[in-house]
Amino acid sequence: MEQNSKIYIAGHRGLVGSAILKNLKEKGYTNFVLRTHSELDLTNQKAVANFFAEEKPEYVFLAAAKVGGIVANNTYRGQFIYENLMIQNNVIHAAYKNNVKKLMFLGSTCIYPREAPQPMPEDSLLTSPLEYTNEPYAIAKIAGIKLCESYNLQYGTNYISVMPTNLYGPNDNFDLEKSHVLPALLRKAHLGKCLEDGDWETLRTDLDKNPIEGVDGQATDEAIVNILAKYGIRVNPSKSVNSVSIEIWGSGKPMREFLWSEDMADACVFLMENVEFNDIIESQKSKVKGQKYDKDLRLSDLRHSTEIRNTHINIGTGKEVSIKELAELIKEKVGFNGNLVFNADKPDGTLRKLTDPNKLHQLGWQHKIEIEDGIEQMYSWYLG
């Protein structure tokens, strides 16, 4: 990419897209074409086709997606598979029709089987059944990977798929119904701290910024206490007035890997600047023809010689922490003194989801921000 190359970031206001936009600006890129959801509905094929035909972006980061945590994924199953398939199909096909030079498709490590080997290498894709709770979303993302691979092989396009692990950072989603585990825990700890401190001013300010089911800072004390209790933030009447507990779904035993969103963005920009689709074709593909691996080998030479699979790239830290350890770390960083109550009657989801980032490491990139520093930075951002 050149500094003045025309770059389209789909989903530039979200956690992923905003981090990519910030990274590109810091690296000196200046020519962006951006649209909000209200300005361009990516599930509308005609609107997307017209946008690409008019704007002709040279490079595309496809970071727009319907996303959420375990509750949202399991509840809105139809929306998650439909909307993500529509977004992906429309953008990737329009990119092909308008000769986009390079596209990056962002998925998620939930594409891997529930019983995948740990850590999960790229070649574990489609080797056994998926985790049920997020199966529709995972299938949509797998389809996106295969769409990119298939267009590369048939049409000679240069589309790269990356699978970030669980992300957190600035502009995350803190909606308690739909957010992922880390931002949900951080907000719960913050609201719990407000309750135990009797800090109703800060609590009401939080709800004004991000109401819960329509309950904002103008609601009565009773309404606020009731909605917080619905989401597991409870004042314990049997103890002191300000004794507060936070309920967390599951046993706390599942292990999760977390990556600072700005690290993820740096990896994405690094790959867009330095790595082509040819570069990430596995070396054994060319060995079928008795050749030494050559990154400049034409795709047309490979197309009919052997199977090309799993060209996507994991983006992660290769490190994991249990949900219980995560909750305790957040509790410490926020300064919440109440109890953490794990509800083992609720689903845990996949017990482990650790990525194998060796392919990315071999390409020359590694993460910088560890979870302890990341949570501190995220909480500072949240407090604004």
SETIRO-696234 format. One record per residue (C-alpha): residue in three letters; x, y, z; residue number from 1. Coordinates in steps of 0.1 Angstrom, whole numbers, plus 5000, padded with zeros to 4 digits. Layout:
N
@residu: ALA; px: X; py: Y; pz: Z; num: NUM
...
//
This chain:
384
@residu: MET; px: 5000; py: 5000; pz: 5000; num: 1
@residu: GLU; px: 5011; py: 5035; pz: 4993; num: 2
@residu: GLN; px: 5005; py: 5064; pz: 5017; num: 3
@residu: ASN; px: 4979; py: 5079; pz: 4994; num: 4
@residu: SER; px: 4963; py: 5046; pz: 4984; num: 5
@residu: LYS; px: 4925; py: 5047; pz: 4987; num: 6
@residu: ILE; px: 4915; py: 5025; pz: 5016; num: 7
@residu: TYR; px: 4880; py: 5014; pz: 5026; num: 8
@residu: ILE; px: 4875; py: 5001; pz: 5062; num: 9
@residu: ALA; px: 4841; py: 4984; pz: 5065; num: 10
@residu: GLY; px: 4831; py: 4988; pz: 5102; num: 11
@residu: HIS; px: 4854; py: 5017; pz: 5110; num: 12
@residu: ARG; px: 4835; py: 5026; pz: 5141; num: 13
@residu: GLY; px: 4837; py: 4992; pz: 5158; num: 14
@residu: LEU; px: 4863; py: 4978; pz: 5181; num: 15
@residu: VAL; px: 4882; py: 4962; pz: 5152; num: 16
@residu: GLY; px: 4877; py: 4988; pz: 5125; num: 17
@residu: SER; px: 4885; py: 5018; pz: 5147; num: 18
@residu: ALA; px: 4917; py: 5003; pz: 5158; num: 19
@residu: ILE; px: 4928; py: 4996; pz: 5122; num: 20
@residu: LEU; px: 4919; py: 5031; pz: 5112; num: 21
@residu: LYS; px: 4939; py: 5046; pz: 5141; num: 22
@residu: ASN; px: 4969; py: 5024; pz: 5132; num: 23
@residu: LEU; px: 4968; py: 5034; pz: 5095; num: 24
@residu: LYS; px: 4966; py: 5071; pz: 5104; num: 25
@residu: GLU; px: 4996; py: 5067; pz: 5128; num: 26
@residu: LYS; px: 5016; py: 5051; pz: 5100; num: 27
@residu: GLY; px: 5009; py: 5081; pz: 5076; num: 28
@residu: TYR; px: 4980; py: 5068; pz: 5055; num: 29
@residu: THR; px: 4957; py: 5096; pz: 5045; num: 30
@residu: ASN; px: 4932; py: 5085; pz: 5018; num: 31
@residu: PHE; px: 4902; py: 5068; pz: 5035; num: 32
@residu: VAL; px: 4867; py: 5062; pz: 5023; num: 33
@residu: LEU; px: 4844; py: 5055; pz: 5052; num: 34
@residu: ARG; px: 4807; py: 5049; pz: 5057; num: 35
@residu: THR; px: 4786; py: 5044; pz: 5088; num: 36
@residu: HIS; px: 4759; py: 5017; pz: 5089; num: 37
@residu: SER; px: 4732; py: 5044; pz: 5084; num: 38
@residu: GLU; px: 4751; py: 5056; pz: 5053; num: 39
@residu: LEU; px: 4757; py: 5021; pz: 5038; num: 40
@residu: ASP; px: 4739; py: 4990; pz: 5048; num: 41
@residu: LEU; px: 4764; py: 4962; pz: 5039; num: 42
@residu: THR; px: 4736; py: 4936; pz: 5039; num: 43
@residu: ASN; px: 4721; py: 4955; pz: 5009; num: 44
@residu: GLN; px: 4738; py: 4940; pz: 4978; num: 45
@residu: LYS; px: 4728; py: 4968; pz: 4954; num: 46
@residu: ALA; px: 4739; py: 4995; pz: 4978; num: 47
@residu: VAL; px: 4773; py: 4978; pz: 4983; num: 48
@residu: ALA; px: 4777; py: 4973; pz: 4945; num: 49
@residu: ASN; px: 4769; py: 5010; pz: 4938; num: 50
@residu: PHE; px: 4793; py: 5021; pz: 4966; num: 51
@residu: PHE; px: 4823; py: 5001; pz: 4951; num: 52
@residu: ALA; px: 4815; py: 5012; pz: 4916; num: 53
@residu: GLU; px: 4815; py: 5049; pz: 4926; num: 54
@residu: GLU; px: 4844; py: 5050; pz: 4951; num: 55
@residu: LYS; px: 4867; py: 5023; pz: 4936; num: 56
@residu: PRO; px: 4888; py: 5016; pz: 4967; num: 57
@residu: GLU; px: 4922; py: 5001; pz: 4961; num: 58
@residu: TYR; px: 4925; py: 4983; pz: 4995; num: 59
@residu: VAL; px: 4897; py: 4969; pz: 5018; num: 60
@residu: PHE; px: 4897; py: 4959; pz: 5054; num: 61
@residu: LEU; px: 4864; py: 4939; pz: 5060; num: 62
@residu: ALA; px: 4860; py: 4944; pz: 5097; num: 63
@residu: ALA; px: 4822; py: 4949; pz: 5097; num: 64
@residu: ALA; px: 4803; py: 4920; pz: 5113; num: 65
@residu: LYS; px: 4773; py: 4911; pz: 5136; num: 66
@residu: VAL; px: 4791; py: 4902; pz: 5168; num: 67
@residu: GLY; px: 4783; py: 4894; pz: 5204; num: 68
@residu: GLY; px: 4791; py: 4872; pz: 5234; num: 69
@residu: ILE; px: 4778; py: 4837; pz: 5242; num: 70
@residu: VAL; px: 4743; py: 4850; pz: 5251; num: 71
@residu: ALA; px: 4738; py: 4870; pz: 5220; num: 72
@residu: ASN; px: 4753; py: 4843; pz: 5197; num: 73
@residu: ASN; px: 4730; py: 4816; pz: 5212; num: 74
@residu: THR; px: 4699; py: 4838; pz: 5212; num: 75
@residu: TYR; px: 4701; py: 4856; pz: 5178; num: 76
@residu: ARG; px: 4713; py: 4826; pz: 5158; num: 77
@residu: GLY; px: 4694; py: 4835; pz: 5126; num: 78
@residu: GLN; px: 4706; py: 4871; pz: 5126; num: 79
@residu: PHE; px: 4742; py: 4861; pz: 5132; num: 80
@residu: ILE; px: 4744; py: 4837; pz: 5103; num: 81
@residu: TYR; px: 4723; py: 4857; pz: 5079; num: 82
@residu: GLU; px: 4738; py: 4892; pz: 5084; num: 83
@residu: ASN; px: 4774; py: 4880; pz: 5085; num: 84
@residu: LEU; px: 4769; py: 4860; pz: 5053; num: 85
@residu: MET; px: 4753; py: 4889; pz: 5035; num: 86
@residu: ILE; px: 4780; py: 4914; pz: 5046; num: 87
@residu: GLN; px: 4808; py: 4891; pz: 5035; num: 88
@residu: ASN; px: 4793; py: 4880; pz: 5002; num: 89
@residu: ASN; px: 4784; py: 4916; pz: 4992; num: 90
@residu: VAL; px: 4817; py: 4932; pz: 5001; num: 91
@residu: ILE; px: 4840; py: 4904; pz: 4988; num: 92
@residu: HIS; px: 4822; py: 4901; pz: 4955; num: 93
@residu: ALA; px: 4820; py: 4939; pz: 4949; num: 94
@residu: ALA; px: 4857; py: 4940; pz: 4956; num: 95
@residu: TYR; px: 4863; py: 4914; pz: 4929; num: 96
@residu: LYS; px: 4840; py: 4932; pz: 4904; num: 97
@residu: ASN; px: 4858; py: 4965; pz: 4910; num: 98
@residu: ASN; px: 4894; py: 4952; pz: 4909; num: 99
@residu: VAL; px: 4904; py: 4959; pz: 4945; num: 100
@residu: LYS; px: 4941; py: 4953; pz: 4947; num: 101
@residu: LYS; px: 4940; py: 4936; pz: 4981; num: 102
@residu: LEU; px: 4913; py: 4927; pz: 5007; num: 103
@residu: MET; px: 4916; py: 4915; pz: 5043; num: 104
@residu: PHE; px: 4887; py: 4895; pz: 5057; num: 105
@residu: LEU; px: 4886; py: 4894; pz: 5096; num: 106
@residu: GLY; px: 4870; py: 4865; pz: 5112; num: 107
@residu: SER; px: 4873; py: 4849; pz: 5147; num: 108
@residu: THR; px: 4890; py: 4819; pz: 5163; num: 109
@residu: CYS; px: 4855; py: 4805; pz: 5170; num: 110
@residu: ILE; px: 4858; py: 4790; pz: 5136; num: 111
@residu: TYR; px: 4877; py: 4761; pz: 5151; num: 112
@residu: PRO; px: 4861; py: 4729; pz: 5164; num: 113
@residu: ARG; px: 4850; py: 4726; pz: 5200; num: 114
@residu: GLU; px: 4875; py: 4698; pz: 5205; num: 115
@residu: ALA; px: 4903; py: 4713; pz: 5185; num: 116
@residu: PRO; px: 4938; py: 4706; pz: 5196; num: 117
@residu: GLN; px: 4953; py: 4732; pz: 5219; num: 118
@residu: PRO; px: 4968; py: 4755; pz: 5209; num: 119
@residu: MET; px: 4947; py: 4756; pz: 5177; num: 120
@residu: PRO; px: 4967; py: 4756; pz: 5145; num: 121
@residu: GLU; px: 4951; py: 4768; pz: 5112; num: 122
@residu: ASP; px: 4949; py: 4733; pz: 5098; num: 123
@residu: SER; px: 4925; py: 4722; pz: 5126; num: 124
@residu: LEU; px: 4897; py: 4740; pz: 5107; num: 125
@residu: LEU; px: 4867; py: 4717; pz: 5097; num: 126
@residu: THR; px: 4882; py: 4686; pz: 5114; num: 127
@residu: SER; px: 4853; py: 4681; pz: 5139; num: 128
@residu: PRO; px: 4820; py: 4697; pz: 5151; num: 129
@residu: LEU; px: 4819; py: 4733; pz: 5162; num: 130
@residu: GLU; px: 4808; py: 4747; pz: 5196; num: 131
@residu: TYR; px: 4770; py: 4748; pz: 5195; num: 132
@residu: THR; px: 4764; py: 4781; pz: 5211; num: 133
@residu: ASN; px: 4782; py: 4801; pz: 5184; num: 134
@residu: GLU; px: 4779; py: 4777; pz: 5154; num: 135
@residu: PRO; px: 4759; py: 4800; pz: 5131; num: 136
@residu: TYR; px: 4784; py: 4828; pz: 5135; num: 137
@residu: ALA; px: 4813; py: 4804; pz: 5131; num: 138
@residu: ILE; px: 4798; py: 4789; pz: 5099; num: 139
@residu: ALA; px: 4794; py: 4824; pz: 5084; num: 140
@residu: LYS; px: 4831; py: 4832; pz: 5091; num: 141
@residu: ILE; px: 4842; py: 4799; pz: 5077; num: 142
@residu: ALA; px: 4823; py: 4807; pz: 5046; num: 143
@residu: GLY; px: 4841; py: 4840; pz: 5044; num: 144
@residu: ILE; px: 4875; py: 4823; pz: 5045; num: 145
@residu: LYS; px: 4864; py: 4799; pz: 5018; num: 146
@residu: LEU; px: 4850; py: 4827; pz: 4997; num: 147
@residu: CYS; px: 4884; py: 4845; pz: 4998; num: 148
@residu: GLU; px: 4903; py: 4813; pz: 4990; num: 149
@residu: SER; px: 4880; py: 4804; pz: 4962; num: 150
@residu: TYR; px: 4881; py: 4839; pz: 4945; num: 151
@residu: ASN; px: 4919; py: 4839; pz: 4949; num: 152
@residu: LEU; px: 4921; py: 4805; pz: 4931; num: 153
@residu: GLN; px: 4896; py: 4811; pz: 4904; num: 154
@residu: TYR; px: 4901; py: 4848; pz: 4897; num: 155
@residu: GLY; px: 4936; py: 4855; pz: 4909; num: 156
@residu: THR; px: 4926; py: 4880; pz: 4935; num: 157
@residu: ASN; px: 4948; py: 4888; pz: 4965; num: 158
@residu: TYR; px: 4925; py: 4883; pz: 4996; num: 159
@residu: ILE; px: 4939; py: 4875; pz: 5030; num: 160
@residu: SER; px: 4918; py: 4861; pz: 5059; num: 161
@residu: VAL; px: 4929; py: 4866; pz: 5095; num: 162
@residu: MET; px: 4914; py: 4851; pz: 5126; num: 163
@residu: PRO; px: 4919; py: 4872; pz: 5157; num: 164
@residu: THR; px: 4914; py: 4857; pz: 5191; num: 165
@residu: ASN; px: 4891; py: 4874; pz: 5217; num: 166
@residu: LEU; px: 4897; py: 4911; pz: 5214; num: 167
@residu: TYR; px: 4892; py: 4939; pz: 5239; num: 168
@residu: GLY; px: 4901; py: 4976; pz: 5239; num: 169
@residu: PRO; px: 4889; py: 5011; pz: 5230; num: 170
@residu: ASN; px: 4854; py: 5013; pz: 5214; num: 171
@residu: ASP; px: 4844; py: 4979; pz: 5227; num: 172
@residu: ASN; px: 4807; py: 4970; pz: 5231; num: 173
@residu: PHE; px: 4797; py: 4974; pz: 5268; num: 174
@residu: ASP; px: 4760; py: 4964; pz: 5263; num: 175
@residu: LEU; px: 4755; py: 4938; pz: 5290; num: 176
@residu: GLU; px: 4731; py: 4918; pz: 5269; num: 177
@residu: LYS; px: 4753; py: 4916; pz: 5238; num: 178
@residu: SER; px: 4789; py: 4923; pz: 5248; num: 179
@residu: HIS; px: 4818; py: 4898; pz: 5250; num: 180
@residu: VAL; px: 4830; py: 4885; pz: 5284; num: 181
@residu: LEU; px: 4858; py: 4910; pz: 5291; num: 182
@residu: PRO; px: 4840; py: 4943; pz: 5285; num: 183
@residu: ALA; px: 4809; py: 4928; pz: 5302; num: 184
@residu: LEU; px: 4829; py: 4919; pz: 5333; num: 185
@residu: LEU; px: 4847; py: 4953; pz: 5334; num: 186
@residu: ARG; px: 4814; py: 4972; pz: 5332; num: 187
@residu: LYS; px: 4798; py: 4949; pz: 5358; num: 188
@residu: ALA; px: 4827; py: 4955; pz: 5382; num: 189
@residu: HIS; px: 4825; py: 4993; pz: 5376; num: 190
@residu: LEU; px: 4787; py: 4994; pz: 5383; num: 191
@residu: GLY; px: 4792; py: 4971; pz: 5413; num: 192
@residu: LYS; px: 4818; py: 4995; pz: 5426; num: 193
@residu: CYS; px: 4795; py: 5024; pz: 5422; num: 194
@residu: LEU; px: 4768; py: 5006; pz: 5442; num: 195
@residu: GLU; px: 4791; py: 4996; pz: 5470; num: 196
@residu: ASP; px: 4805; py: 5031; pz: 5472; num: 197
@residu: GLY; px: 4771; py: 5046; pz: 5471; num: 198
@residu: ASP; px: 4783; py: 5067; pz: 5441; num: 199
@residu: TRP; px: 4749; py: 5072; pz: 5424; num: 200
@residu: GLU; px: 4762; py: 5102; pz: 5404; num: 201
@residu: THR; px: 4788; py: 5081; pz: 5386; num: 202
@residu: LEU; px: 4763; py: 5052; pz: 5382; num: 203
@residu: ARG; px: 4737; py: 5074; pz: 5366; num: 204
@residu: THR; px: 4763; py: 5090; pz: 5343; num: 205
@residu: ASP; px: 4772; py: 5055; pz: 5331; num: 206
@residu: LEU; px: 4736; py: 5046; pz: 5324; num: 207
@residu: ASP; px: 4730; py: 5078; pz: 5306; num: 208
@residu: LYS; px: 4759; py: 5070; pz: 5282; num: 209
@residu: ASN; px: 4748; py: 5033; pz: 5278; num: 210
@residu: PRO; px: 4713; py: 5026; pz: 5290; num: 211
@residu: ILE; px: 4704; py: 4990; pz: 5299; num: 212
@residu: GLU; px: 4671; py: 4979; pz: 5283; num: 213
@residu: GLY; px: 4661; py: 5015; pz: 5282; num: 214
@residu: VAL; px: 4669; py: 5022; pz: 5318; num: 215
@residu: ASP; px: 4691; py: 5053; pz: 5319; num: 216
@residu: GLY; px: 4704; py: 5076; pz: 5346; num: 217
@residu: GLN; px: 4670; py: 5094; pz: 5349; num: 218
@residu: ALA; px: 4653; py: 5063; pz: 5362; num: 219
@residu: THR; px: 4644; py: 5057; pz: 5399; num: 220
@residu: ASP; px: 4668; py: 5041; pz: 5423; num: 221
@residu: GLU; px: 4645; py: 5011; pz: 5424; num: 222
@residu: ALA; px: 4644; py: 5007; pz: 5386; num: 223
@residu: ILE; px: 4681; py: 5009; pz: 5384; num: 224
@residu: VAL; px: 4687; py: 4984; pz: 5412; num: 225
@residu: ASN; px: 4662; py: 4960; pz: 5395; num: 226
@residu: ILE; px: 4678; py: 4962; pz: 5360; num: 227
@residu: LEU; px: 4713; py: 4957; pz: 5375; num: 228
@residu: ALA; px: 4700; py: 4927; pz: 5394; num: 229
@residu: LYS; px: 4687; py: 4912; pz: 5362; num: 230
@residu: TYR; px: 4722; py: 4913; pz: 5349; num: 231
@residu: GLY; px: 4737; py: 4898; pz: 5380; num: 232
@residu: ILE; px: 4748; py: 4930; pz: 5398; num: 233
@residu: ARG; px: 4731; py: 4927; pz: 5432; num: 234
@residu: VAL; px: 4730; py: 4945; pz: 5465; num: 235
@residu: ASN; px: 4730; py: 4918; pz: 5492; num: 236
@residu: PRO; px: 4702; py: 4927; pz: 5517; num: 237
@residu: SER; px: 4713; py: 4902; pz: 5543; num: 238
@residu: LYS; px: 4746; py: 4921; pz: 5548; num: 239
@residu: SER; px: 4755; py: 4958; pz: 5550; num: 240
@residu: VAL; px: 4736; py: 4982; pz: 5527; num: 241
@residu: ASN; px: 4764; py: 4984; pz: 5502; num: 242
@residu: SER; px: 4774; py: 4947; pz: 5501; num: 243
@residu: VAL; px: 4774; py: 4939; pz: 5464; num: 244
@residu: SER; px: 4779; py: 4907; pz: 5444; num: 245
@residu: ILE; px: 4784; py: 4900; pz: 5407; num: 246
@residu: GLU; px: 4771; py: 4869; pz: 5390; num: 247
@residu: ILE; px: 4791; py: 4854; pz: 5362; num: 248
@residu: TRP; px: 4778; py: 4828; pz: 5338; num: 249
@residu: GLY; px: 4795; py: 4794; pz: 5339; num: 250
@residu: SER; px: 4819; py: 4778; pz: 5363; num: 251
@residu: GLY; px: 4848; py: 4802; pz: 5357; num: 252
@residu: LYS; px: 4869; py: 4772; pz: 5345; num: 253
@residu: PRO; px: 4870; py: 4779; pz: 5308; num: 254
@residu: MET; px: 4904; py: 4792; pz: 5295; num: 255
@residu: ARG; px: 4904; py: 4822; pz: 5272; num: 256
@residu: GLU; px: 4930; py: 4841; pz: 5252; num: 257
@residu: PHE; px: 4927; py: 4879; pz: 5250; num: 258
@residu: LEU; px: 4944; py: 4903; pz: 5225; num: 259
@residu: TRP; px: 4945; py: 4941; pz: 5229; num: 260
@residu: SER; px: 4926; py: 4955; pz: 5199; num: 261
@residu: GLU; px: 4954; py: 4979; pz: 5189; num: 262
@residu: ASP; px: 4979; py: 4950; pz: 5188; num: 263
@residu: MET; px: 4954; py: 4932; pz: 5165; num: 264
@residu: ALA; px: 4952; py: 4963; pz: 5142; num: 265
@residu: ASP; px: 4990; py: 4965; pz: 5141; num: 266
@residu: ALA; px: 4992; py: 4928; pz: 5129; num: 267
@residu: CYS; px: 4965; py: 4935; pz: 5103; num: 268
@residu: VAL; px: 4983; py: 4965; pz: 5088; num: 269
@residu: PHE; px: 5016; py: 4946; pz: 5089; num: 270
@residu: LEU; px: 5001; py: 4917; pz: 5069; num: 271
@residu: MET; px: 4985; py: 4941; pz: 5044; num: 272
@residu: GLU; px: 5018; py: 4959; pz: 5039; num: 273
@residu: ASN; px: 5041; py: 4928; pz: 5038; num: 274
@residu: VAL; px: 5023; py: 4896; pz: 5030; num: 275
@residu: GLU; px: 5005; py: 4884; pz: 4998; num: 276
@residu: PHE; px: 4982; py: 4854; pz: 4993; num: 277
@residu: ASN; px: 5010; py: 4836; pz: 4975; num: 278
@residu: ASP; px: 5033; py: 4840; pz: 5006; num: 279
@residu: ILE; px: 5009; py: 4821; pz: 5029; num: 280
@residu: ILE; px: 5002; py: 4791; pz: 5007; num: 281
@residu: GLU; px: 5017; py: 4762; pz: 5026; num: 282
@residu: SER; px: 5050; py: 4750; pz: 5013; num: 283
@residu: GLN; px: 5038; py: 4714; pz: 5007; num: 284
@residu: LYS; px: 5015; py: 4726; pz: 4980; num: 285
@residu: SER; px: 5043; py: 4731; pz: 4955; num: 286
@residu: LYS; px: 5061; py: 4699; pz: 4967; num: 287
@residu: VAL; px: 5033; py: 4679; pz: 4949; num: 288
@residu: LYS; px: 5050; py: 4689; pz: 4917; num: 289
@residu: GLY; px: 5084; py: 4681; pz: 4931; num: 290
@residu: GLN; px: 5094; py: 4717; pz: 4935; num: 291
@residu: LYS; px: 5110; py: 4736; pz: 4963; num: 292
@residu: TYR; px: 5086; py: 4761; pz: 4978; num: 293
@residu: ASP; px: 5088; py: 4794; pz: 4960; num: 294
@residu: LYS; px: 5066; py: 4823; pz: 4972; num: 295
@residu: ASP; px: 5066; py: 4837; pz: 4937; num: 296
@residu: LEU; px: 5051; py: 4805; pz: 4922; num: 297
@residu: ARG; px: 5021; py: 4815; pz: 4902; num: 298
@residu: LEU; px: 4987; py: 4805; pz: 4916; num: 299
@residu: SER; px: 4978; py: 4792; pz: 4881; num: 300
@residu: ASP; px: 5006; py: 4766; pz: 4885; num: 301
@residu: LEU; px: 4991; py: 4755; pz: 4918; num: 302
@residu: ARG; px: 4954; py: 4757; pz: 4910; num: 303
@residu: HIS; px: 4951; py: 4722; pz: 4895; num: 304
@residu: SER; px: 4981; py: 4705; pz: 4911; num: 305
@residu: THR; px: 4968; py: 4700; pz: 4947; num: 306
@residu: GLU; px: 4944; py: 4711; pz: 4974; num: 307
@residu: ILE; px: 4949; py: 4745; pz: 4989; num: 308
@residu: ARG; px: 4934; py: 4749; pz: 5023; num: 309
@residu: ASN; px: 4938; py: 4768; pz: 5055; num: 310
@residu: THR; px: 4955; py: 4799; pz: 5041; num: 311
@residu: HIS; px: 4940; py: 4820; pz: 5069; num: 312
@residu: ILE; px: 4963; py: 4834; pz: 5097; num: 313
@residu: ASN; px: 4957; py: 4833; pz: 5134; num: 314
@residu: ILE; px: 4962; py: 4865; pz: 5153; num: 315
@residu: GLY; px: 4968; py: 4859; pz: 5190; num: 316
@residu: THR; px: 4991; py: 4859; pz: 5219; num: 317
@residu: GLY; px: 4994; py: 4821; pz: 5225; num: 318
@residu: LYS; px: 4987; py: 4828; pz: 5262; num: 319
@residu: GLU; px: 4955; py: 4820; pz: 5281; num: 320
@residu: VAL; px: 4938; py: 4828; pz: 5314; num: 321
@residu: SER; px: 4907; py: 4813; pz: 5331; num: 322
@residu: ILE; px: 4875; py: 4833; pz: 5333; num: 323
@residu: LYS; px: 4878; py: 4831; pz: 5371; num: 324
@residu: GLU; px: 4913; py: 4846; pz: 5369; num: 325
@residu: LEU; px: 4901; py: 4872; pz: 5344; num: 326
@residu: ALA; px: 4873; py: 4882; pz: 5367; num: 327
@residu: GLU; px: 4896; py: 4885; pz: 5397; num: 328
@residu: LEU; px: 4921; py: 4906; pz: 5377; num: 329
@residu: ILE; px: 4893; py: 4930; pz: 5366; num: 330
@residu: LYS; px: 4880; py: 4932; pz: 5401; num: 331
@residu: GLU; px: 4914; py: 4942; pz: 5413; num: 332
@residu: LYS; px: 4920; py: 4968; pz: 5385; num: 333
@residu: VAL; px: 4886; py: 4984; pz: 5390; num: 334
@residu: GLY; px: 4888; py: 4984; pz: 5428; num: 335
@residu: PHE; px: 4856; py: 4964; pz: 5433; num: 336
@residu: ASN; px: 4855; py: 4948; pz: 5467; num: 337
@residu: GLY; px: 4823; py: 4926; pz: 5464; num: 338
@residu: ASN; px: 4819; py: 4889; pz: 5457; num: 339
@residu: LEU; px: 4822; py: 4871; pz: 5424; num: 340
@residu: VAL; px: 4795; py: 4844; pz: 5421; num: 341
@residu: PHE; px: 4799; py: 4818; pz: 5393; num: 342
@residu: ASN; px: 4766; py: 4803; pz: 5381; num: 343
@residu: ALA; px: 4776; py: 4768; pz: 5370; num: 344
@residu: ASP; px: 4740; py: 4762; pz: 5358; num: 345
@residu: LYS; px: 4747; py: 4785; pz: 5328; num: 346
@residu: PRO; px: 4768; py: 4773; pz: 5298; num: 347
@residu: ASP; px: 4805; py: 4775; pz: 5298; num: 348
@residu: GLY; px: 4810; py: 4774; pz: 5261; num: 349
@residu: THR; px: 4842; py: 4759; pz: 5248; num: 350
@residu: LEU; px: 4866; py: 4750; pz: 5276; num: 351
@residu: ARG; px: 4897; py: 4761; pz: 5258; num: 352
@residu: LYS; px: 4903; py: 4783; pz: 5228; num: 353
@residu: LEU; px: 4940; py: 4790; pz: 5226; num: 354
@residu: THR; px: 4954; py: 4800; pz: 5192; num: 355
@residu: ASP; px: 4986; py: 4788; pz: 5177; num: 356
@residu: PRO; px: 5002; py: 4821; pz: 5164; num: 357
@residu: ASN; px: 5033; py: 4804; pz: 5150; num: 358
@residu: LYS; px: 5024; py: 4812; pz: 5113; num: 359
@residu: LEU; px: 5021; py: 4849; pz: 5122; num: 360
@residu: HIS; px: 5053; py: 4848; pz: 5143; num: 361
@residu: GLN; px: 5072; py: 4833; pz: 5113; num: 362
@residu: LEU; px: 5059; py: 4861; pz: 5091; num: 363
@residu: GLY; px: 5075; py: 4886; pz: 5115; num: 364
@residu: TRP; px: 5049; py: 4899; pz: 5140; num: 365
@residu: GLN; px: 5043; py: 4894; pz: 5177; num: 366
@residu: HIS; px: 5020; py: 4911; pz: 5202; num: 367
@residu: LYS; px: 5032; py: 4938; pz: 5227; num: 368
@residu: ILE; px: 5004; py: 4945; pz: 5253; num: 369
@residu: GLU; px: 4999; py: 4919; pz: 5280; num: 370
@residu: ILE; px: 4965; py: 4914; pz: 5296; num: 371
@residu: GLU; px: 4973; py: 4932; pz: 5329; num: 372
@residu: ASP; px: 4983; py: 4964; pz: 5311; num: 373
@residu: GLY; px: 4955; py: 4961; pz: 5286; num: 374
@residu: ILE; px: 4928; py: 4960; pz: 5313; num: 375
@residu: GLU; px: 4942; py: 4991; pz: 5330; num: 376
@residu: GLN; px: 4943; py: 5009; pz: 5297; num: 377
@residu: MET; px: 4908; py: 4998; pz: 5288; num: 378
@residu: TYR; px: 4893; py: 5009; pz: 5321; num: 379
@residu: SER; px: 4910; py: 5043; pz: 5318; num: 380
@residu: TRP; px: 4895; py: 5047; pz: 5283; num: 381
@residu: TYR; px: 4861; py: 5036; pz: 5297; num: 382
@residu: LEU; px: 4862; py: 5062; pz: 5324; num: 383
@residu: GLY; px: 4869; py: 5087; pz: 5297; num: 384
//
